[in-house]
Amino acid sequence: MPAKTDKPGAHPGPEQSVREGKAARDRVPLESHRDFAPRPSRDAVGLLLEQDSSRIPDLVSERNRRMLVSPFTFYRGAALPMAADLATTPSAGFRVQLCGDAHLSNFGVFGSPERRLVFDVNDFDETLPGPFEWDVKRLVASLVVAGRDNDFGAADSRRAALAAAERYRKAMREFAAMSTMAVWYAHLDVEDAVDRFKSQLKKSVIRKSEAVTAKAMTRDSTQALVKLTRVTDDGQREIISDPPLIVPIEELADQIPVDVTYAILRSLFSRYTRTLPPDRQYVLGRFRLTRVARKVVGVGSVGTQSWILLLEPDDGMDPLLLQAKQAERSVLAAYAGASRYNHQGERVVAGQRLMQAASDIFLGWERTIEPGDIRADYYLRQLRDWKYSAPIERLDPGAMADYGQLCGWTLARAHARTGDRFAIAAYLGGSRRFDEAVADFGQSYADQTERDHAAFAKAVASGKVHAAAGA
C-alpha cells in the first residue's frame, strides 16, 4: 500500500520549480496525457460491488438505480473505477490537494460567510493529495460524457472539454505570476463577475446569471425549513417523511434502535461543536437537537449514512438544519497514498478548507461508536446555504463550454493554493498540447464509461446487481 501522504505538495522556490516543471516534459511529454489503455483484468462493476459491503443494504439498490439512468449518472457514481484507471496514466509528479471527484456536478454556487455568492468545488468526500492531472482528467472526461448524454455532436463535446482544459492551464499560469496571498484570496464572486463583464455579455446571459443568483439566494435554511419540515398540531416542528429520500428516524424503528440512535447523534452533535472556532461553538450552543431523519444524497454517496439534524433555538425563532454525512476512506487512498488523518471526517474538512475560497461556517467533524461497536466518521455542515448547481442535462453546447471554463479556473485556483503552481505552470506551458491531449483522454474515457454503463446494465438485467424500480 502507498505510504501516507504528509502534504499535497511543496516547492523549493519559483526558479527551481520552473526548471523542474520544464524538465518534467522530457520524462512525461504533454502529449502522453492522451494515453488510456484499460488493463486486461479491469472490472468496473466488480469494484462497485465491493463498495456495497460498507453501505446501508436497503439503499444500495437505490444507488444502482441512479447509476443506471445514463452514462453520466453512472460516471458520477464510479469514482472508484476511475481512480484505479487514473493510477495507470502518466503523471508529471506534481502533487496537489485533489477534490478526488471533480466532475461537473460537483461544482456550484453557495453562500460565503460574508453572504456573497461564490462559485467553487462543493464535494470533497474523496479529497486527498495526489497528481494534479487526476482532477483535470476527471473534470474533462465528465464534460464529454455529459455532452454525449445531452446529444451534442462530437465536435461540441470536444469543444467543451478543450475549453475546460485550456482554462485550467491558463489560470495556472496566471496564478504562477501572483503572490501566495493573492492566490489564497482569489475567488469567483458571482455577482461581481456579472457586474464586471456586463458590457461584454449578451443580455440573455446576464438575465440567466441574475436568475441563477436569485434562485441560489432562495435556497437557504428558511426555504429548506419550509420544504422539509412542518409544525404539528401540538406546536412541535418535525421533518416531513418522503421515503426513500427522507425518512424520519422514528420510521426506521424496525431497522435501528431509535432511542439509541438519538443518543448517538446528540452526543455526535455535542462533540462536533468542539472542532469549530469558539464563536461558532457559541452560536450552536444556543440550539438543541430535536429531530433527526435519514437523507439520501447524490449518486456515489447513496448508501452511506447521511442525517438531517433539526435544531431548535433557545429564542424560539428560526430553527437550523445541519447535515451529518458519513465519511469513508477515499477511493484514491489505494492509489495515491493513505490520508495523514486517521479520522475520515477530518480528512474531508481539511481538504475542503484547503481547496475552497470560503467554507461553511459550521463545517466540522466527529466520530460515533454505533450499536455493535461500529465506528463511523462524520463531517457536518449546514444542509443548505444558498447552494445551487447547474442543471447539467439542460445545458446547450455553448453553456456547457462556458461552464467547463468556470470549473477549469476554479480547479486551477484550488490546485495553485495547495501545490507547486510554478512547476505545474511551467510544465503545462503556453501551447495547447496539454489541452488537446487531455481532451483526447476525455473522449477515450467517455467511450470506456459507455462500455462500463452497458456492462452495469447487463449485470442488473442478469440479477448480479440489484437496482430499485424506476430506472
Buried (B, 14 or more C-beta within 10 A) or exposed (E): EEEEBEEBBEBEEBEEBBBBBEEBBEEBBBBBBBEBEBEEEBBBBEBBBEBBEEBBEEBBBBBBBBBBBBBBBBBBBBBBBBBBBBBEBBBBBBBBBBBBBBBBBBBBBBBBEEEBBBBBBBBBBBBBBBBBBBBBBBBBBBBBBBBBBBEBEEEBBBBBBBBBBBBBBBBBBBBBEBEEEEBEEBBBBBBEBBEEEEEEBEEEBBEBBEEBBEEBBEBBBEEBBEEBBEEEEEEEBBBEEBEBEBBBBBBBEEBBEBEEBBEBBBBBBBBBBEBBEEEBBEBBEEBBBBBBBBBBBBBBBBBBBBBBBBBBBEEEEEBBBBBBBBBBBBBBBBBBBBBBBEBBBBBBBBBBBBBBBBBBBBBBBBBBEBEEEEEBBBBBBBBBBBBBBBEBEEBEBEBBBBBBBBBBBBBBBBBBBBBBBBBBBBBBBEEBBBBBBBBBBBBBBBBBBBEBBEBBBEBBEEEEBEBBEEB
